[in-house]
């Protein structure tokens, strides 16, 4: 089974429009799954990309995680659960999934067996660039690896 994760730095309305065009062109079902969402944070809508990249806001640390935000491990777990569930549902098929940079990067770190700490992950793994593709293969035995 093959997964292709696309990094999507698009507003939801644009993304939904593009997905409808793709669905019409290739005639396959498209479904939404909340496990592919960006990180859950009590600051949703208040955080700028610039502040995050500058390290001014640490979404994966208290106080944000204690106010309902997700940790790196929680994000990676929900992404891996998605991959495994879809692999069981659509065994042997190629899946295209659209998510965001942090969830894709944390999933890659989990698959590689890295400690799930954002600073370590960002220092050792390239951040998914806009509209990039991250490919994951699942063997018949259930082994998940980056390809």
Secondary structure by P-SEA (a helix, b strand, c coil): cbbbbbbbcccaaaaaaaaaaaaaacbbbbbbbcccccccccccccccaaaaaacccccccccccccccccaaaaaaaaaaaaaaaaaacccbbbbbbbcaaaaaaaaaaaacccccaaaaaacccccccbbbbbbbbccccccccc
